[in-house]
Amino acid sequence: GILAAVAIPQYQNYVARAQVSEALVLASGAKTAVAEYAIVKGALPNAAAAGSLIDQMTGTYVDSVEVGAGGVITATFGAGAHTNLETGKLFLTPEITGGSITWSCTGSPLIGSYLPSSCEVASDGGEVKPSGIALDLLPADQ
């Protein structure tokens, strides 16, 4: 009984983290589209351009992945996700600095404990940690 009392919550935590990983994998395709747009246009996409960058993406636990103004990628969890993830959102926010794109990862408050350590829970006025992913926009010789 004691083993089950410890193992079941840990397993549920593992399941939720795996489902968040699905959102990050799906969003990686959108990150490529945003980076390509930035390379070609020299800026992040506006609201009008952002909607046409990717086709509809869904997964087993993710209802949608969308690109918004400024290249912000939003993955929304669906009804099949862990109860603490349902309707939660994962946000990947790009920033162009020094010829590369750095992605910041945040999530709605209920999913905060299931995000990778490189992500931070969204909060009012809170600082966002960079995810450690940078894409160079300039050729190597510049």
C-alpha positions in Angstrom: 0.0 0.0 0.0 2.8 2.4 0.9 4.6 1.7 -2.4 1.4 2.4 -4.4 0.9 5.7 -2.5 4.3 6.9 -3.7 4.3 5.3 -7.2 0.9 6.3 -8.5 1.4 10.1 -8.1 4.9 9.8 -9.6 3.6 7.9 -12.6 0.9 10.6 -13.1 3.6 13.2 -13.1 5.6 11.2 -15.7 2.5 10.9 -17.9 1.8 14.6 -17.8 5.4 15.5 -18.6 5.3 13.1 -21.6 2.2 14.8 -22.9 3.9 18.2 -22.6 6.8 16.8 -24.6 4.3 16.0 -27.4 3.4 19.7 -27.5 7.1 20.7 -27.7 7.6 18.2 -30.6 4.6 19.5 -32.5 5.7 23.1 -31.9 9.2 22.4 -33.4 7.7 22.4 -36.9 6.2 25.8 -36.3 9.5 27.0 -34.9 11.1 26.2 -38.2 8.4 28.0 -40.1 8.8 31.2 -38.0 12.6 31.0 -38.3 12.4 30.7 -42.1 10.0 33.7 -42.3 12.4 35.7 -40.2 15.3 34.8 -42.4 13.4 35.8 -45.6 11.6 38.9 -44.3 14.1 40.1 -41.7 11.5 40.3 -39.0 9.1 38.1 -37.1 5.7 37.6 -38.7 2.8 39.9 -38.0 -0.7 38.6 -37.2 -1.8 38.4 -40.8 1.3 36.5 -42.0 1.5 34.2 -38.9 -1.8 32.4 -39.5 -0.6 31.1 -42.9 2.8 29.8 -41.8 1.7 26.3 -40.7 -1.0 23.8 -41.5 -3.2 22.6 -38.7 -1.3 20.5 -36.2 -2.8 18.2 -33.7 -1.7 15.3 -31.6 -3.0 12.8 -29.2 -3.1 15.2 -26.3 -2.7 18.5 -28.2 -5.8 20.0 -29.8 -4.0 22.7 -31.8 -0.7 24.4 -32.5 -1.0 28.0 -33.8 1.4 30.8 -34.7 0.3 34.3 -33.7 1.6 37.8 -34.0 5.3 38.1 -33.4 5.8 34.5 -34.2 4.5 33.3 -30.8 3.6 29.6 -31.0 0.7 28.4 -28.8 0.0 24.7 -28.2 -3.3 24.0 -26.6 -4.0 20.8 -24.8 -7.2 18.9 -25.3 -9.7 16.8 -23.4 -7.6 13.7 -23.7 -4.7 15.2 -21.8 -3.9 14.8 -18.2 -6.5 16.5 -16.0 -4.0 19.3 -15.0 -3.2 19.9 -18.7 -6.7 20.0 -20.2 -7.2 23.4 -21.9 -3.8 24.5 -20.7 -1.4 26.3 -23.1 2.3 26.1 -23.9 3.8 29.3 -25.4 7.1 29.5 -27.3 8.1 33.1 -27.9 10.8 34.1 -30.3 13.2 37.0 -30.0 15.7 38.1 -32.6 19.0 39.0 -30.9 22.3 39.5 -32.7 21.3 37.6 -35.8 19.8 34.6 -34.1 16.4 33.6 -32.7 16.2 32.6 -29.1 13.0 30.9 -27.9 11.4 31.4 -24.5 9.0 28.8 -23.2 6.2 29.4 -20.8 2.9 27.8 -19.9 -0.4 28.6 -18.3 -0.2 28.3 -14.5 -1.8 24.8 -14.1 0.7 23.1 -16.3 3.8 24.9 -14.8 5.0 21.9 -12.8 5.1 19.7 -15.9 7.1 22.0 -18.1 10.8 21.2 -18.8 13.3 22.9 -16.5 14.1 25.3 -19.4 10.5 26.7 -19.2 8.9 29.0 -16.7 5.3 29.4 -15.6 3.7 32.5 -17.1 3.1 35.2 -14.6 2.2 38.9 -14.7 5.4 40.9 -15.3 7.5 37.8 -14.7 10.8 37.3 -16.5 11.0 34.5 -19.0 14.0 32.2 -19.1 15.4 31.5 -22.6 15.0 27.9 -23.6 18.6 27.7 -24.7 17.6 27.2 -28.3 19.1 29.6 -30.8 18.9 29.6 -34.6 21.5 31.6 -36.4 20.0 33.9 -39.1 23.2 35.2 -40.5 25.6 33.2 -42.7 28.7 32.0 -40.9 31.0 34.4 -42.6 29.2 37.5 -41.3 
